[in-house]
Amino acid sequence: MLKTYREHVDSRAAEGIPPLPLNPEQVAGLVELLKSPPPGEEEFLLDLITNRVPAGVDQAAYVKAAFLADLMRGNCSSPLIDKVHAVQLLGTMLGGYNITALIEALDNEEVAAQAVAALSHTLLMFDAFHDVKAKAEAGNVHAGKVMQSWADADWFTSREGVPDKITVTVFKVPGETNTDDLSPAPDAWSRPDIPLHAKAMLKNPRPGMEGDPLATIAALKEKGNPVAYVGDVVGTGSSRKSATNSVLWHMGTDIPFIPNKRAGGYCLGNNIAPIFFNTMEDAGALPIECDVSKMNTGDVIDIYPHEGVIRDHQSGAEVSKFQLKTNVLLDEVRAGGRIPLIIGRGLTARAREALSLPPSDLFALPLPPKESSKGYSLAQKIMGKACGVAGIRPGTYCEPMMTTVGSQDTTGPMTRDELKDLACLGFSADLVMQSFCHTAAYPKPVDINTQHTLPDFISSRGGVSLRPGDGIIHSWLNRMLLPDTVGTGGDSHTRFPIGISFPAGSGLVAFAAATGVMPLDMPESVLVRFSGHMQPGVTLRDLVNAIPYQAIQDGLLTVAKEGKKNIFSGRIIEIEGLPDLKAEQAFELSDATAER
């Protein structure tokens, strides 16, 4: 096992990337080696079990957790890992297969202190919360300490807050960067392999970019500061989590104990596309919308996140001002991402309720929008229904119930990885559908592997998996939609002819499928009203094109990249009129909003 693994390490090192995480078979071999380690390999074996096994509910994590649980129970032994160390390692696995053993360890005085420390910083508890609560109520002191730690939000306060001043080196991509620049479609097959896929970032030539962009980033890192991705317009186009993954691979920081993933990072742009902005938030990055005209590649700047100002590092001259998009953003960065923050806040709230404590005041709360006596638009009413209220005003933070979640095959393998990281063993959304419409026609070997392995993963969690050749995901979802409900999908064309959808990157799609809700800052709406009836000779495509055409006529949309105006960017488009349209025609109109 070690010989073949080292050959794999060498072949990847030749490409300048780390080895793939260990698979279940390799972990099984590693377990046997740990029980009787060959002389001289002790440190290497410990590093492999500690840092090179995926976390969550990956099958390799199952093998690792089972071995460490056996060590803790004394069912087997290793000269390299004692019981205490085994529990400490279980505590680095995020959630899922490690939880049962950690809760069991609370009853074992020998390792209970380590179990308390591990569980205190484990957020993905889900229903296992009740097991800890029951132990605490039955008088287990250690379980009581875990409950108190969750109530005090130690998982949050133990992490460093966002500093008053952040010094970064600028890497600027002029003009508009879309997600295909960051994650090219022809390289879709490599997206789940983050380090390999990141090599394709910005590989397509573009005006204003000299030399090899990745070599430039590497050279900028030599200055010793983090590198910030800066662009005029960033992240438009398809809803690709892989675009964020690639940016963070080059500019983020390693996540302890999690192989081949990075978090953090900084992204600045005059305009950052909403889906890309959200995906950055989820990954613990700090996205800032500000005027970047005075920034150039190689500049060293100081960002003052609490003051909302950016200065030149040398002269101290003001370069730009900004306002954070939400007052919760700095909490999200501190927690390691928006998703850990949401899950952690929920865990703290449950613990405080169980201990009869008042709600925590540690977290920044979203500011409610101004009161209004006006009514709600249709989209705002649909969102209200999904949140159990009359309507949702623009700017309100909400977590609507997701009735329909779609996942297609170019993002499906990444959604699977995200679901494993969320320790998801069953879906909470009513309909989770996986299709194979993008790779059915000309599958590469990696696509065939996906087509064989992904259906069982989805259906075993209560989802519906289509077969290759069954058709396009949008036509299937459109047949199954419920009126006036909310959904999402890992494809920017997941737009509904009835109800409303908010397409997202694969991380947020996984969160919506696993929990049945999705975090959202309610966007404003643009009303597009058609009057009269379709005239002979006017096609549906004409109606689709009439929307941007009219916006250009009204001066609300410009074609030139300089000083770009786009009334549709980041807003919901609500289309009224045309009462005689069929559902598939309505879909064609709503589908085209992905290109706005």
HELIX and SHEET records of a PDB file:
HELIX    1   1 LEU A    2  ALA A   14  1                                  13    
HELIX    2   2 PRO A   24  LYS A   35  1                                  12    
HELIX    3   3 GLU A   42  ASN A   51  1                                  10    
HELIX    4   4 GLN A   59  ARG A   73  1                                  15    
HELIX    5   5 LYS A   83  LEU A   90  1                                   8    
HELIX    6   6 ILE A   99  ALA A  105  1                                   7    
HELIX    7   7 ALA A  112  SER A  120  1                                   9    
HELIX    8   8 PHE A  126  ALA A  128  5                                   3    
HELIX    9   9 PHE A  129  GLU A  137  1                                   9    
HELIX   10  10 VAL A  141  ALA A  151  1                                  11    
HELIX   11  11 ASP A  154  THR A  157  1                                   4    
HELIX   12  12 THR A  179  LEU A  182  1                                   4    
HELIX   13  13 ALA A  185  SER A  190  5                                   6    
HELIX   14  14 ILE A  194  ALA A  198  1                                   5    
HELIX   15  15 PRO A  213  LYS A  221  1                                   9    
HELIX   16  16 LYS A  241  MET A  251  1                                  11    
HELIX   17  17 PRO A  274  ASP A  282  1                                   9    
HELIX   18  18 LEU A  329  ALA A  335  1                                   7    
HELIX   19  19 ARG A  338  ALA A  354  1                                  17    
HELIX   20  20 LEU A  378  CYS A  387  1                                  10    
HELIX   21  21 GLY A  412  ASP A  421  1                                  10    
HELIX   22  22 PRO A  445  SER A  459  1                                  15    
HELIX   23  23 ILE A  473  MET A  480  1                                   8    
HELIX   24  24 SER A  506  THR A  515  1                                  10    
HELIX   25  25 LEU A  540  GLN A  553  1                                  14    
HELIX   26  26 ALA A  583  ASP A  591  1                                   9    
HELIX   27  27 ALA A  592  GLU A  595  5                                   4    
SHEET    1   A 7 LEU A 286  GLU A 289  0                                        
SHEET    2   A 7 TYR A 266  ILE A 272  1                                        
SHEET    3   A 7 VAL A 227  THR A 236  1                                        
SHEET    4   A 7 ILE A 166  ASN A 178  1                                        
SHEET    5   A 7 VAL A 300  TYR A 304 -1                                        
SHEET    6   A 7 VAL A 309  ASP A 312 -1                                        
SHEET    7   A 7 GLU A 318  LYS A 321 -1                                        
SHEET    1   B 2 THR A 253  ASP A 254  0                                        
SHEET    2   B 2 ARG A 262  ALA A 263 -1                                        
SHEET    1   C 2 TYR A 397  CYS A 398  0                                        
SHEET    2   C 2 LEU A 520  ASP A 521 -1                                        
SHEET    1   D 5 VAL A 464  SER A 465  0                                        
SHEET    2   D 5 LEU A 431  GLN A 434  1                                        
SHEET    3   D 5 THR A 404  SER A 407  1                                        
SHEET    4   D 5 VAL A 486  GLY A 489  1                                        
SHEET    5   D 5 ILE A 500  SER A 501  1                                        
SHEET    1   E 2 SER A 525  ARG A 529  0                                        
SHEET    2   E 2 ILE A 572  GLU A 576  1                                        
END                                                                             
